[in-house]
Every structure is written in structure tokens, then in C-alpha cells.
Amino acid sequence: MGEFKNYDGVLALYHDQGLIPFKLMSFASGVNFTAGLPFVRTSPAHGTAYHIAGKNIASPDSFRSAVFLAMDICKNRIEYDELTSNTLKISRKDHIIDEDITKELQKDDEPTL
């Protein structure tokens, strides 16, 4: 089933609705990210897999990907906060018009202000 190469992700309003198509496309390697929370939450798409826990047969790849995705999201949030924390303040003075600039910008066919 190579259809997963045609998609970047699954967006759903409800967690369980999104996991159905997501698990069908990338069960062993997918990572679930839940947006809109005050903290970062990622998990392997395959879930906990309790039935194979402790048997040394599970692949850690999906879990590793979930951890690395969480780290990337945290780094991106920190970088965004740093870049937007000290922006230039825009000050605006209403009702002040530089008449010289206004006259220069007017075209001949426009009415005079």
C-alpha cells in the first residue's frame, strides 16, 4: 500500500476519526501529533502494543520518530517565541496628513484633497 506517499498528513476534527485513515496508511512508522494543547503531545501511530511489550520484538522506530518530532516542535516554538518577543513597535498618529506628500502622490486626473 504505497498510497501514503501522496499525503503529508491527516487532519481530523476528532482524534479517533483521524487515526483510522492514518493507521491504514502508516501503521508501523506514523506519528500522531495532537495540536491545540498547551503542551506538546506526540505518540506512535500503532499505540502501546502491550501484547508484545517485553518480548524484544517491537520496533522502536515509530516511538523514536515521535520523540524527535516532539523535540522539533518544542524547538520551533522556542524559536518562534524568541523571534517574535522583541518586534518593532508600530506607532500610528491618526488624522495627521503630510500635505506635501499627498500632493506629490496625486495624479492630474484625481480630485485635489
C-alpha positions as CSV (number, residue, x, y, z in Angstrom):
1,M,0.0,0.0,0.0
2,G,2.1,2.9,-1.3
3,E,-0.6,5.5,-1.3
4,F,0.9,7.2,1.8
5,K,3.5,8.8,-0.5
6,N,0.7,11.0,-1.9
7,Y,-0.1,12.6,1.5
8,D,1.7,14.7,4.1
9,G,-0.7,14.1,6.9
10,V,-4.3,13.5,8.1
11,L,-6.3,16.4,9.5
12,A,-9.4,15.5,11.5
13,L,-11.7,17.2,14.0
14,Y,-11.7,14.1,16.2
15,H,-8.8,12.0,17.3
16,D,-10.4,8.6,16.5
17,Q,-11.7,9.7,13.1
18,G,-8.2,10.8,12.0
19,L,-6.5,7.7,13.3
20,I,-8.5,5.3,11.0
21,P,-7.1,6.6,7.7
22,F,-3.7,7.4,9.3
23,K,-3.2,3.9,10.7
24,L,-4.2,2.4,7.3
25,M,-1.5,4.4,5.6
26,S,1.4,4.3,8.0
27,F,0.7,1.9,10.9
28,A,4.3,1.0,11.7
29,S,6.0,4.3,11.1
30,G,3.5,7.0,11.7
31,V,3.5,9.6,14.4
32,N,0.4,11.1,15.9
33,F,0.5,14.9,16.9
34,T,-2.3,16.5,18.8
35,A,-2.5,20.2,18.1
36,G,-4.2,22.9,20.2
37,L,-2.8,21.8,23.6
38,P,-0.7,24.0,25.9
39,F,1.9,21.2,25.8
40,V,3.4,19.1,23.0
41,R,1.8,15.6,22.6
42,T,3.1,13.1,20.2
43,S,2.7,9.3,20.1
44,P,3.4,6.4,17.8
45,A,0.5,5.6,15.5
46,H,0.5,2.0,16.4
47,G,-0.3,2.7,20.1
48,T,1.1,1.0,23.1
49,A,1.3,-2.6,21.8
50,Y,1.0,-4.2,25.2
51,H,0.7,-7.6,23.7
52,I,4.3,-7.5,22.5
53,A,5.8,-5.5,25.4
54,G,8.9,-7.0,26.9
55,K,9.3,-9.6,24.2
56,N,12.1,-7.8,22.3
57,I,10.2,-7.9,19.0
58,A,8.8,-4.4,18.8
59,S,10.5,-1.8,16.6
60,P,11.4,1.4,18.4
61,D,11.4,3.4,15.1
62,S,7.9,4.9,15.5
63,F,8.5,5.8,19.1
64,R,11.8,7.3,18.2
65,S,10.2,9.4,15.5
66,A,7.5,10.6,18.0
67,V,10.2,11.7,20.4
68,F,12.2,13.5,17.7
69,L,9.0,15.2,16.3
70,A,8.2,16.4,19.8
71,M,11.7,17.8,20.2
72,D,11.4,19.6,16.8
73,I,8.1,21.1,17.7
74,C,9.5,22.4,21.0
75,K,12.5,23.9,19.3
76,N,10.3,25.6,16.7
77,R,8.0,27.0,19.4
78,I,11.0,28.4,21.3
79,E,12.5,29.9,18.2
80,Y,9.1,31.5,17.3
81,D,8.8,33.0,20.8
82,E,12.4,34.4,20.5
83,L,11.8,35.8,17.1
84,T,8.5,37.5,18.0
85,S,9.3,38.6,21.5
86,N,11.1,41.9,20.6
87,T,9.5,43.1,17.4
88,L,9.5,46.7,16.4
89,K,6.5,48.7,17.7
90,I,4.3,50.4,15.1
91,S,3.1,53.8,16.2
92,R,0.4,55.5,14.3
93,K,-0.8,59.0,14.5
94,D,-4.3,59.3,13.2
95,H,-5.5,62.4,11.3
96,I,-2.1,63.7,10.5
97,I,-1.5,64.1,6.8
98,D,1.6,65.5,5.2
99,E,0.1,67.7,2.6
100,D,3.3,67.9,0.5
101,I,3.4,64.1,0.2
102,T,-0.3,64.0,-0.6
103,K,0.1,66.5,-3.4
104,E,3.0,64.5,-4.9
105,L,1.1,61.3,-4.9
106,Q,-2.0,62.7,-6.6
107,K,-2.4,62.3,-10.3
108,D,-3.5,65.0,-12.6
109,D,-6.9,63.4,-13.2
110,E,-7.6,62.9,-9.5
111,P,-9.5,65.5,-7.5
112,T,-7.5,67.7,-5.1
113,L,-7.7,67.0,-1.4
